[in-house]
Amino acid sequence: MKRPRGVFRQQAKEARDRLGRGDECAKEDVTAVRTMATYFQARPTKEEEEFYAKVTTLLIHGVENPLAHILDRAYMDGLNAMERERYVLNLSARVKDCIKRWERAS
């Protein structure tokens, strides 16, 4: 069961506040919240890793616009205008995330 990240942050903040006041149980709470956050943290799927590999390959080769190279034109031709826009926006968000991840790794 996944919980919103805000819940973990709120619990961690409350535990840190209690720790600052000298509450000994807060040490255990902070550790438990960090453990839960690590456990529930989303791990990339195989599909996401393959997509990341495509984007990084394009970036390494100096491609200015990786989105243009990743778009599936045949698939887009079968979509109406709204679906096409949604497809491009979702794909561009995924590419942007991959670029951020690649910049952090470099």
Summary of the structure (lengths in Angstrom):
residues: 106
radius of gyration: 20.4
end to end distance: 32.9
largest distance: 63.3
contacts: 227
relative contact order: 0.09
helix: 77%
strand: 0%
